[in-house]
Amino acid sequence: MRARVNRERIRFLLGEMRRAVAQVRAHLGVDDERLLADPVSLGSVKYNLIVAIQAMIDVCNHIVTRKGGPAPQDYADCFVSLGRVAGWSAEEVQRFQLMARFRNLLVHLYWQVDDQRVVATCRAHFDDFHRYQELLAPFLDGET
């Protein structure tokens, strides 16, 4: 039996994501050279990326669990399950899978992280957080 999603829980987690994204955005207002030379700002960017992506994963797991989607094998796979439940395109799913894998790199293999890659990834994929919120609108509006 499929259960209703807890919209308040989703809103809370998306709020956490938005707060973390705002912190990242504040640091991206400078050029790459300056950001890469500032270990405090770079650390803040990395930490807030972890928080933002983890919030996305937590929302994903909540919805998949409530909607009876296939049990994910890992964080990246959760987005495959959510994509099936929500009818997302393979491109959308892949975009969020890459974010989950990037989070895992930041958390578990932090000594291998290339800081230039972190900054470049932020600049290239920053809108993915907004896109995730857009795709979740049906769950917040009670349409699913």
ZAGURO-943141 format. One record per residue: residue number from 1; x, y, z of N, C-alpha, C in turn. Coordinates in pm, 1 decimal. Atoms other than C-alpha are relative to their C-alpha. Example, Ala and Ser with C-alpha at 12.3 -4.5 7.8 and 13.67 -1.06 7.14 Angstrom:
BEGIN
{1, {89.0, -119.0, 0.0}, {1230.0, -450.0, 780.0}, {90.0, 120.0, 0.0}};
{2, {-82.0, -119.0, -6.0}, {1367.0, -106.0, 714.0}, {-77.0, 109.0, 73.0}};
END
This chain:
BEGIN
{1, {83.2, -118.0, 0.0}, {0.0, 0.0, 0.0}, {88.1, 124.9, 0.0}};
{2, {-75.0, -124.0, 9.7}, {127.7, 342.6, -91.6}, {-50.5, 99.4, 103.1}};
{3, {34.6, -98.6, -102.4}, {136.1, 606.3, 180.3}, {17.7, 140.5, -56.5}};
{4, {-14.4, -140.6, 38.9}, {103.3, 979.2, 149.2}, {135.3, 50.4, 45.6}};
{5, {-125.6, -60.6, -42.0}, {421.6, 1178.6, 155.9}, {-29.0, 103.5, 107.8}};
{6, {10.1, -101.4, -104.1}, {478.7, 1405.3, 452.2}, {51.6, 131.1, -60.5}};
{7, {-37.3, -124.2, 68.3}, {474.4, 1741.9, 277.4}, {77.4, 94.5, 90.1}};
{8, {-73.8, -86.8, -92.7}, {593.9, 1924.2, 588.7}, {145.0, -44.6, 10.7}};
{9, {-137.4, 53.6, -4.5}, {897.7, 1696.3, 607.3}, {76.1, 40.2, -125.9}};
{10, {-64.3, -37.4, 126.1}, {974.4, 1760.4, 241.1}, {30.7, 149.6, -0.8}};
{11, {-23.2, -145.7, -3.8}, {933.0, 2137.2, 286.0}, {115.9, 34.8, 93.3}};
{12, {-109.8, -24.7, -93.6}, {1163.7, 2130.9, 588.9}, {134.8, -32.7, -64.6}};
{13, {-126.4, 41.3, 61.6}, {1433.6, 1939.1, 402.3}, {38.1, 90.2, -116.7}};
{14, {-30.2, -91.3, 110.0}, {1405.1, 2161.5, 96.0}, {42.8, 136.9, 52.6}};
{15, {-44.6, -124.1, -63.3}, {1438.2, 2462.5, 325.7}, {144.9, -9.7, 42.7}};
{16, {-140.1, 22.1, -36.9}, {1761.8, 2316.1, 461.0}, {88.6, 4.6, -123.7}};
{17, {-74.8, -2.6, 125.6}, {1878.5, 2262.4, 105.0}, {17.1, 143.5, -49.2}};
{18, {-7.0, -139.3, 47.5}, {1794.0, 2622.2, 10.4}, {96.5, 82.9, 84.3}};
{19, {-92.5, -73.9, -86.4}, {1982.1, 2759.6, 313.1}, {145.2, -33.2, -33.5}};
{20, {-136.8, 41.3, 34.2}, {2291.4, 2558.1, 226.6}, {39.8, 53.3, -138.0}};
{21, {-27.3, -51.3, 134.4}, {2266.8, 2657.6, -139.9}, {28.1, 150.4, 4.8}};
{22, {-24.0, -144.5, -13.9}, {2246.5, 3025.1, -38.0}, {141.0, 26.4, 53.3}};
{23, {-137.0, -14.8, -51.9}, {2570.6, 2981.6, 158.3}, {102.2, -24.5, -110.2}};
{24, {-90.4, 27.7, 111.5}, {2740.4, 2828.3, -144.5}, {-1.1, 118.1, -97.0}};
{25, {13.5, -110.8, 94.1}, {2607.0, 3105.1, -368.0}, {78.2, 123.0, 47.9}};
{26, {-72.0, -115.4, -54.6}, {2753.6, 3368.3, -136.0}, {150.1, -10.7, -26.9}};
{27, {-143.5, 18.9, 24.1}, {3099.6, 3218.8, -182.1}, {34.7, -1.1, -148.3}};
{28, {-26.3, 4.3, 143.9}, {3064.8, 3184.5, -559.1}, {-0.6, 138.9, -62.9}};
{29, {1.0, -137.1, 50.9}, {3042.7, 3563.1, -591.3}, {137.8, 55.1, -30.6}};
{30, {-137.0, -44.3, 30.1}, {3420.6, 3585.9, -622.1}, {55.9, -86.7, -111.7}};
{31, {-59.7, 79.6, 107.4}, {3647.7, 3462.9, -900.2}, {63.0, -127.3, 57.8}};
{32, {-50.4, 130.6, -42.1}, {3783.4, 3108.9, -887.4}, {132.5, 9.9, 74.6}};
{33, {-132.4, -11.1, -61.5}, {4138.5, 3211.5, -800.9}, {-10.5, 45.0, 145.9}};
{34, {17.8, -50.5, -136.8}, {4026.6, 3404.6, -495.3}, {-65.4, -106.0, 90.6}};
{35, {68.2, 103.0, -77.8}, {3791.8, 3128.6, -378.6}, {95.5, -114.7, 33.0}};
{36, {-92.6, 111.6, -20.5}, {4056.7, 2858.1, -422.9}, {112.4, 35.2, 97.3}};
{37, {-105.6, -44.0, -92.3}, {4304.7, 3065.3, -219.8}, {-50.5, 18.1, 143.0}};
{38, {59.8, -22.0, -132.1}, {4064.1, 3094.5, 75.2}, {-52.1, -132.9, 56.5}};
{39, {42.2, 131.5, -49.4}, {4049.6, 2763.6, 265.5}, {-126.7, 3.3, 85.2}};
{40, {121.6, -8.9, -81.2}, {3773.3, 2885.7, 499.4}, {-123.1, 4.2, -90.5}};
{41, {112.7, -7.8, 93.9}, {3541.7, 2981.7, 213.2}, {-17.1, -130.9, -75.7}};
{42, {7.0, 126.3, 73.4}, {3627.4, 2666.3, 21.5}, {-56.2, -110.4, 90.0}};
{43, {55.2, 96.8, -93.9}, {3554.4, 2457.5, 331.1}, {-148.8, 19.8, 19.8}};
{44, {142.2, -29.7, -13.5}, {3221.3, 2631.6, 370.5}, {-77.1, -49.0, -122.3}};
{45, {64.3, 46.4, 123.2}, {3135.8, 2557.6, 7.2}, {-17.2, -152.3, 4.8}};
{46, {6.3, 146.8, -3.4}, {3218.2, 2189.0, 50.2}, {-102.7, -48.0, 102.6}};
{47, {93.7, 41.9, -104.1}, {3027.1, 2154.0, 376.4}, {-144.2, 25.9, -42.7}};
{48, {137.4, -33.6, 38.7}, {2719.8, 2331.4, 242.6}, {-47.0, -79.7, -120.7}};
{49, {38.1, 90.9, 107.5}, {2725.8, 2120.4, -73.1}, {-43.0, -135.0, 57.4}};
{50, {37.1, 126.8, -64.3}, {2719.8, 1810.7, 147.3}, {-139.0, 12.2, 61.6}};
{51, {130.4, -20.3, -64.5}, {2424.6, 1951.3, 344.5}, {-111.0, 6.2, -104.2}};
{52, {102.9, -17.6, 102.9}, {2231.5, 2052.5, 31.5}, {-30.8, -131.6, -71.1}};
{53, {20.9, 126.1, 71.9}, {2284.3, 1722.7, -147.8}, {-60.2, -105.3, 92.7}};
{54, {58.4, 95.0, -95.1}, {2208.1, 1520.6, 166.0}, {-149.0, 26.8, 18.3}};
{55, {142.7, -33.3, -10.4}, {1877.0, 1706.3, 197.4}, {-75.7, -54.7, -121.7}};
{56, {62.6, 55.7, 119.9}, {1798.7, 1607.3, -162.5}, {-17.5, -151.1, 13.8}};
{57, {3.5, 145.1, -17.6}, {1880.5, 1245.3, -82.0}, {-106.9, -38.5, 102.4}};
{58, {99.4, 30.3, -102.9}, {1665.6, 1251.8, 231.8}, {-142.1, 15.0, -53.3}};
{59, {131.4, -17.0, 63.6}, {1369.6, 1386.2, 34.3}, {-27.2, -118.3, -92.6}};
{60, {12.5, 111.6, 94.1}, {1429.3, 1121.5, -229.5}, {-39.0, -127.5, 73.7}};
{61, {29.5, 122.0, -76.5}, {1434.6, 839.4, 24.8}, {-139.5, 3.4, 60.9}};
{62, {133.2, -12.7, -59.2}, {1121.5, 970.1, 194.4}, {-108.8, -30.4, -103.5}};
{63, {103.2, 18.1, 102.4}, {920.9, 984.4, -126.4}, {-1.8, -143.7, -50.6}};
{64, {-6.8, 137.1, 51.3}, {1042.4, 648.7, -255.7}, {-59.4, -97.1, 100.4}};
{65, {54.3, 87.9, -103.8}, {960.5, 481.5, 75.8}, {-151.4, 10.0, 6.8}};
{66, {144.8, -21.0, -11.5}, {613.0, 634.4, 90.9}, {-77.0, -45.1, -123.1}};
{67, {70.7, 31.1, 124.7}, {527.0, 569.3, -271.8}, {24.1, -142.2, -49.4}};
{68, {-18.5, 139.6, 35.4}, {644.1, 210.0, -279.9}, {90.8, -23.3, -118.0}};
{69, {-95.7, 18.5, 108.6}, {922.4, 260.2, -528.0}, {98.8, -110.5, 32.4}};
{70, {-98.0, 104.7, -24.1}, {1196.6, 2.9, -570.6}, {105.0, 45.9, 102.1}};
{71, {-97.4, -33.9, -103.7}, {1437.8, -7.0, -276.5}, {134.2, 34.5, -63.7}};
{72, {-129.0, -39.5, 58.5}, {1752.7, 184.4, -369.0}, {116.2, -77.0, 62.9}};
{73, {-120.4, 67.6, -47.0}, {2091.6, 15.0, -339.3}, {96.7, 97.2, 68.0}};
{74, {-86.5, -102.8, -56.7}, {2269.5, 341.2, -255.9}, {-63.4, 136.5, -26.0}};
{75, {57.0, -134.7, 15.8}, {2217.1, 717.3, -256.4}, {-26.6, 34.6, -145.5}};
{76, {19.9, -32.6, 141.2}, {2264.0, 754.3, -630.8}, {-118.4, -78.0, -57.9}};
{77, {109.1, 83.8, 49.8}, {2022.5, 468.8, -696.1}, {-136.9, 48.7, 47.0}};
{78, {126.7, -53.7, -48.9}, {1756.8, 643.7, -489.8}, {-65.5, 87.8, -106.5}};
{79, {56.1, -87.9, 102.0}, {1717.3, 893.6, -772.2}, {-56.9, -78.3, -118.3}};
{80, {58.8, 88.0, 101.8}, {1654.2, 608.4, -1016.3}, {-139.9, -40.9, 45.6}};
{81, {130.0, 40.0, -54.2}, {1374.2, 486.8, -789.5}, {-98.8, 115.8, -2.2}};
{82, {88.0, -116.6, 0.9}, {1232.9, 837.5, -751.4}, {-39.8, 36.2, -142.6}};
{83, {31.0, -28.5, 140.1}, {1256.5, 891.9, -1125.4}, {-109.8, -89.7, -53.9}};
{84, {105.5, 93.1, 42.5}, {1041.9, 582.6, -1179.6}, {-134.3, 39.2, 60.1}};
{85, {123.4, -39.0, -69.6}, {786.1, 694.1, -921.8}, {-57.2, 128.4, -59.3}};
{86, {43.9, -133.0, 42.3}, {773.3, 1051.0, -1054.1}, {-6.8, 17.3, -151.5}};
{87, {2.8, -11.9, 146.1}, {814.7, 983.6, -1426.1}, {102.9, 97.2, -55.1}};
{88, {-105.4, -91.4, 45.9}, {1137.7, 1181.1, -1462.4}, {76.5, -59.8, -117.0}};
{89, {-81.9, 44.3, 112.9}, {1356.5, 1163.2, -1770.5}, {131.3, -59.6, 51.4}};
{90, {-129.3, 59.5, -35.0}, {1678.4, 962.7, -1767.9}, {104.6, 108.4, 23.2}};
{91, {-94.8, -111.2, -15.8}, {1869.0, 1290.7, -1802.8}, {-13.7, 63.9, 138.7}};
{92, {21.9, -57.9, -132.8}, {1709.6, 1432.7, -1487.3}, {55.0, -92.9, 108.3}};
{93, {-46.7, 97.4, -98.2}, {1781.3, 1115.0, -1293.6}, {152.0, -0.1, 5.4}};
{94, {-146.5, 3.3, 5.0}, {2142.7, 1109.2, -1408.2}, {60.7, 124.9, 64.6}};
{95, {-48.2, -125.1, -58.6}, {2190.3, 1472.6, -1307.5}, {5.1, -10.9, 152.6}};
{96, {5.0, 10.4, -145.8}, {2086.3, 1395.7, -949.4}, {87.4, -114.8, 52.0}};
{97, {-92.2, 107.1, -38.0}, {2281.0, 1069.6, -938.0}, {142.5, 54.0, 10.7}};
{98, {-134.1, -58.6, -3.6}, {2595.9, 1265.6, -1018.9}, {19.3, 84.5, 125.7}};
{99, {-9.5, -79.7, -121.9}, {2520.8, 1499.1, -729.5}, {21.5, -90.7, 121.2}};
{100, {-15.9, 93.0, -111.7}, {2486.1, 1203.8, -490.1}, {141.6, -56.8, 2.2}};
{101, {-137.1, 53.1, 6.2}, {2816.2, 1061.6, -609.3}, {102.3, 106.3, 38.7}};
{102, {-88.9, -110.1, -36.7}, {2981.9, 1401.4, -572.1}, {-1.6, 18.9, 151.8}};
{103, {10.9, -7.8, -146.1}, {2852.6, 1417.5, -213.3}, {82.1, -109.9, 65.5}};
{104, {-76.6, 111.2, -55.1}, {3002.0, 1074.5, -147.0}, {150.3, 26.0, -8.9}};
{105, {-140.8, -34.6, 15.8}, {3336.4, 1193.3, -281.1}, {42.2, 101.1, 106.4}};
{106, {-31.5, -102.3, -99.9}, {3328.8, 1499.3, -54.3}, {5.1, -57.9, 140.8}};
{107, {8.3, 55.9, -135.0}, {3237.5, 1291.5, 250.7}, {103.3, -109.3, 23.6}};
{108, {-78.6, 120.9, -25.2}, {3431.3, 969.5, 206.2}, {140.9, 1.9, -57.7}};
{109, {-132.2, -4.1, 62.7}, {3727.0, 1052.5, -17.2}, {51.7, 143.4, -6.9}};
{110, {-30.7, -142.6, -2.2}, {3784.9, 1412.4, 85.1}, {145.3, 30.7, -33.5}};
{111, {-140.7, -25.3, 28.2}, {4163.8, 1379.4, 51.9}, {29.1, -7.7, -149.9}};
{112, {-17.4, 9.6, 144.6}, {4118.0, 1304.7, -320.7}, {-72.5, 111.1, -75.6}};
{113, {81.1, -103.3, 64.6}, {3895.8, 1604.3, -389.0}, {90.2, 106.0, -61.8}};
{114, {-68.8, -107.4, 72.7}, {4028.4, 1845.4, -648.2}, {-83.2, 126.5, 19.9}};
{115, {75.1, -121.1, -31.4}, {3926.0, 2189.8, -524.3}, {-45.4, 74.9, -124.5}};
{116, {41.5, -65.3, 124.8}, {3919.4, 2328.1, -877.9}, {-124.2, -69.3, -57.6}};
{117, {117.4, 74.7, 47.8}, {3673.2, 2052.5, -968.9}, {-123.6, 36.2, 81.4}};
{118, {112.5, -38.8, -84.8}, {3453.9, 2146.4, -672.2}, {-59.2, 131.9, -49.2}};
{119, {46.3, -132.6, 42.7}, {3434.2, 2508.7, -785.1}, {-61.7, -8.4, -139.6}};
{120, {52.9, 12.8, 136.5}, {3385.6, 2417.4, -1152.3}, {-135.0, -71.6, -0.2}};
{121, {126.3, 73.6, -8.9}, {3111.4, 2168.2, -1061.9}, {-110.4, 89.1, 55.2}};
{122, {99.0, -93.5, -56.3}, {2935.4, 2428.8, -849.2}, {-50.0, 95.9, -106.9}};
{123, {38.9, -100.2, 100.0}, {2938.1, 2682.9, -1127.2}, {-80.2, -63.6, -114.5}};
{124, {65.3, 64.5, 114.1}, {2829.3, 2434.1, -1395.1}, {-136.0, -59.5, 34.7}};
{125, {120.7, 74.6, -35.3}, {2554.1, 2258.4, -1200.0}, {-81.3, 63.8, 112.6}};
{126, {66.4, -64.4, -111.7}, {2430.3, 2510.8, -949.1}, {-151.5, 3.6, -16.5}};
{127, {144.1, -5.3, 24.9}, {2087.4, 2531.5, -1111.8}, {-70.5, -133.7, 22.4}};
{128, {60.8, 131.0, -22.8}, {2033.2, 2159.7, -1050.3}, {-80.4, -3.5, 129.7}};
{129, {76.3, -4.8, -124.9}, {1916.8, 2239.1, -696.6}, {-139.2, 59.2, -25.0}};
{130, {129.0, -62.1, 32.8}, {1644.8, 2465.5, -833.1}, {-86.0, -96.7, -82.8}};
{131, {74.1, 94.3, 83.8}, {1547.0, 2205.9, -1092.6}, {-60.6, -111.7, 84.6}};
{132, {49.5, 105.0, -89.4}, {1509.2, 1943.4, -819.5}, {-128.2, 46.9, 69.1}};
{133, {119.5, -55.4, -64.8}, {1262.6, 2167.6, -635.6}, {-116.6, 6.5, -96.9}};
{134, {106.5, -6.9, 100.8}, {1065.9, 2222.9, -955.5}, {-62.7, -137.6, -23.6}};
{135, {50.0, 134.3, 27.5}, {1038.2, 1849.8, -1017.1}, {-77.9, -58.6, 117.5}};
{136, {70.7, 50.9, -117.6}, {914.1, 1792.5, -661.8}, {-134.1, 70.4, 24.5}};
{137, {122.7, -76.6, -19.8}, {627.5, 2041.2, -694.4}, {-125.7, -87.8, 7.7}};
{138, {120.9, 83.5, -9.9}, {365.1, 1767.9, -760.4}, {-14.6, -68.1, 136.1}};
{139, {7.9, 64.6, -132.0}, {453.5, 1600.5, -429.8}, {-39.2, 101.0, 107.7}};
{140, {35.5, -103.6, -96.9}, {418.4, 1928.2, -243.2}, {-141.3, 51.6, -18.7}};
{141, {135.5, -45.4, 30.7}, {94.6, 2016.6, -415.7}, {-104.0, -108.6, 22.7}};
{142, {92.2, 109.4, -25.6}, {-57.2, 1680.0, -329.3}, {-52.1, -66.9, -125.9}};
{143, {46.5, 57.4, 126.2}, {-86.9, 1574.6, -693.1}, {40.4, -145.3, -14.6}};
{144, {-43.8, 139.6, 13.5}, {90.6, 1242.8, -638.3}, {-21.5, -74.4, 128.4}};
END
